[in-house]
């Protein structure tokens, strides 16, 4: 950790964020189809919640969300769409980076492609 990184961390306003659910079981999905699930990120703090980035583990998952800051006590819906391209079980992770001290958060979708 450099001095610059410590300084940037001090300047960034932090808040408290949480999810209503961090794991979604998509059940059985037919190969060649898509399934979408939503996760709600709740701002439980007193400052604006800013999502800097959401990374996925593969190209079979797409993430959609508003890039606007979330006011205190409001929530942000994160939509995750899974494309069933290969048969078998899957367990995919999305990593959410935001201005919470506990960040990054990990969301997970799982299921079986038939």
Helices and strands as residue ranges (DSSP letters): H 3-11, E 17-19, E 23-29, E 34-43, E 51-56, E 61-64, E 75-83, E 88-98, E 105-113
